[in-house]
Amino acid sequence: MNYISHYESPLGTMLLSADEAGLTGAWFIGQKHFAYRLEGKREEKEIPVLAEAKRWLDIYFSGKEPNFSLPIHLKGSPFQEEVWGILKTIPYGSTMTYGEIGKILAARKGLDHMSAQAVGGAVGRNPISIIVPCHRVIGKDGSLTGYAGGIEKKRELLLLEGALKR
């Protein structure tokens, strides 16, 4: 069963989803790939993991780094899940490039190269915005590219974390 709830963030309304294993989604309403992989029956119900996700987001949007983690249940292809796992390692207030993620993946697989475009495709389909911090991935020249929630939201999130200066 998928449980859903809404969260009013300073950047717009978000849809949160979870199942018995953990948080499965956090999307800005109307973003690209909205409700990606949210399949099957849904019930709007405030289960504990959704309440904890809202508490995490409240702390985050207050300008602080949340000091606890949430149970997360990512659902994607093995490649997507590997990319999303790397996203979870990008520290608060830091950024990483698509190419850097590609290099990590290539090294793990014993390859010379991993396509930054393939990485970008997986990053863009991250179903758990902010908590799995895809907004911390930038272009090799430092440009803010490819955020499913929109570049302006990406800019605001990075400003909030101090990873970008006004």
Summary of the structure (lengths in Angstrom):
residues: 166
radius of gyration: 15.4
end to end distance: 42.7
largest distance: 46.9
contacts: 501
relative contact order: 0.17
helix: 36%
strand: 19%
